[in-house]
């Protein structure tokens, strides 16, 4: 239980505050990707490619590809941001910048560092998701999208929890990859399959048993479909509950594993 209690410790939030302070020094350049990436993806895929794709039936609704794509990009943003922060950025702070070593010479323990990294990754993922929401609002004002926005505020805690869960997954690879050159392995074996085969960019419908099992256990699929139903229909679906349960399960399982592996790597414990 000590592993989980560390999330409420002031040291964990001090680590989060440190990362936020560093980030805000370069906010004007750091904010460019989350602003322009969804705009580019929506214009290129949603408007450009979508103009050649006729409206199709989804959940008994006739939707355009742009309307289908936009909620998927929102879910994908949280996933990619949190995972990459906990993988690449955390690895650089741990191995090259020796930020973790400096923190561990204070009252901060390793569990605080790990939780601080997870909380910061989730915070940045949520912030980028909010930026994407504003982009989608702009598309709605332009008349390209027609969404139900009433439940979005209530959805924000779920997006933050998703960020913590995906950060826990990223920290797992931070703990085990030998060098930064090996980051290609989780990128191509985890990030890309999970990111694209999760109802983010295209519908996943199959009667095959393996495909059905993949959709049941895939938290990003449930997040994307839950957000999509909420924005397109205003419906709070079972997908959101399934995502909540899967994210909680990921955190409960992965964070202690991350901490055990990182103790071996950072502190040399057995």
N, C-alpha and C positions, 0 to 999 in steps of 0.2 A: 504493500500500500504506500510505502514511502515514495516510490517512483511516481505515483499519481498525485500525492500531496504536494510534490514540488511545483506543480503548475500554479499553485496559489502563493508560493513564496515570493517575497519581494525581490530576491535575487534573479528569479526567472524573468520578471517584468523589467528589472534593471538591464538585463541582456537585451530584451526587446527594445527598450528605450535607447540603448547604445546604437543598435542597428538603425533605428529610425532616425536618430540624430545624424548619423553618417549619410543616410539616404537623402535626407532633406537638404543637405548641402549641395547636392547636384540634382534637385528635383526637376529643374527645367529641362534637363536632358534625359533624366530617368523616366519622365512621364511621357516622352514621345512614343515609345513602343505601344503602351496600352491604349493610346489615343488613336494612332494611325493604323495599327495592325487590324483592329476590327473594322475600321472604315474601308481599308483596302480589301479585306476578305469579303465584306458585305457587297462592295461594289463589283469586285471581280467575279466572285462566285454567285452571290445572291442576285445581283442585277445583271451582270454580264452573262454568266452561264445560265442563270435562272430565266432570262428572257427567251432562251431556247428550250426550256423545260415547261411543259404545260402544267397547270394546276392539277394536283393529284389528291386522292382520298387518303386521309390520315385520321384515325380515330373518329370515323364517321363525319369528318369535316373536309371540305374542299379547300386546300391551302396552297399558296404559292411556294416555290422553293425558297424564296427570300424569307417568308414568314416561318418556314420550317427551320432554316439555317440559323437565324438570329438567336434563338434560345440555346441552340447547341454551341454557338460561339461563346455565349455567356458562361456555360458550364465548363467548356474547354479552357477558358481563360483562367478560372480558378485552379483547375487541375495543373495546367502548364506552369503557371506562375509559382504556385506553392512547391511543386515537384522540383523545378529548376533551382529555386532559391535554396531548398534543402539539399540539393545535390551539388551543383556547381559552386554556388556562392558559399555554402557552408564548408565545402571541401577546401576552397581557397582560403577561407578564414582559419580553418583548422591546420592546413598543411603548409601553406606558403606565407601567409601573413602572421601566423602564430598568435592570432587573436585569442584563441581558446587558452593558450598557455598563459597569456597575460591575465585573463579573467580568472583562471584557476589559482593565481597567486593571491587573490583577494578572498572575501568571504563566499565567493561563488564556488559551488561544487559542480561536478560534471552533469548531474541531473538537471541543475539549473541552466547550464549551457545548452543542453539538448532541448529542454522545454522552451528556452528563450528562442532558439533557432526555429522550432516548430511554430511558436506563437507569432514570430516575425514573418515567417513564410505565409502563414494564414492571414495575417493582417495585410500584407502586400497583395495577396491573392484577392482578398475582399475589396481592397481599394481599387485594384485594376478592374474587378467585376463591376464596381459602381461606375467607373469611367465608361465601361462598355454600355451600361444601362443608359447613361446620358447620351451616348452615341445613338442607341436605339430609340430614345425619346426624340432625338433629332430626325431620325428616319420616319418616325410616326408623325411628327409635325409636317414633314415634307409630303405625307400622304402615301408613303411606301409600305408602312406597317400599320396594323390596327390591333393593338394589344390591350389586355386588361392589366392595369398597373396597380390596382387596389391592394393586392397581396404581396407586393414586392418588398415592402419594409419588413414584414414578418419573415420573409424568406432569407434575410441577411444573416441571421445567426446560423442557419443551415449552411450557407456558403462559407462562413468562417469555420465551422466544424469540418466541412469538406477540405478546407485548406490545411487544417491541422492533420487530418488523416492522410492526405496526399504528401504532406511534409514528412510524416512518419515513414512513408514508403521511400521517399527520397533519401532520408537519413540512413535508411538501411543500406543503400548502395554506397553512401558516403563512408560508411563503416567498413565496407568489404572490398571496394575497388582498390587495386594496388596503386595505380597512378591515375592522373587526370586523363591520360590517353585512353584508359579503359572505360571512360564515360560513354563511349559509343555503344558499349554492350547494353547497359540499361536503356539507352536512348532508343536503339533499334529493336530491342527485345521486349521492352515494357512500354515506353512512352508512346511510340508510334502505334503499335497494335491497340493499346488501351485507348489512346486518344481518338483514333479514327473508327475503330470497331465498337463504338459505344453510342450509336444513334445521335452523334454530334453533327455530322455532315450529310448523312443519308440514313433512311430508315433501315432497320434491321428486322426483317421478318422471315422466319424460317420454321418449318415443322420438324427439323432435325433435332434430335435429342441433345446433341452437344451444343448446338446453337442456343437452344432454350436454356440449357444449364448455364452457359456463358452469360446470357442476359440476366438470369436470376441472381448470379453472384457478382455482377459487374456494378459497382457503385456509381461510376460515371454515367452509365446508361440510365440508371434510375434518376440521377440528378438531372440529366438532360431532358428526359421524358417528363419528369415532374415539373420542371421549369416551363417546358413547352406547353403542357396542359394548362398550367396556371396562367401563362401569358396569352395563349390563344383562346382559352375557354373560360378562364376564371375558376377552374376546378382544382381543388386540393385533392390530389390522387394518392393512391397507395404507393406510388413511386417515391414520393417525398418521405413517407414513413420508412420504406425499405432503404432509401438512401441514408436516413438518419440512423437506422440500426446498423447498417454496414459500416458507416463512418465510425460509429462508436466502437464497433468490434475491431476495426483496423487499429484504432488508437489504443485500445486495451491490450491488443496482442503485440503490435509493432513497437510501441515506445519502450517497454521493458527489454525487448530483444535489441533495439537500437542501443540502449544504454549499456547492456552487457557487452555487446561487440565493441562499442566505443571505449569502454573501460579497458579492454584488451589492447586496443590500438593506441589510445592516447596516454593511458596511465601504465600500460604494460602489465595489467593484472591478469590473472588466470582464472 
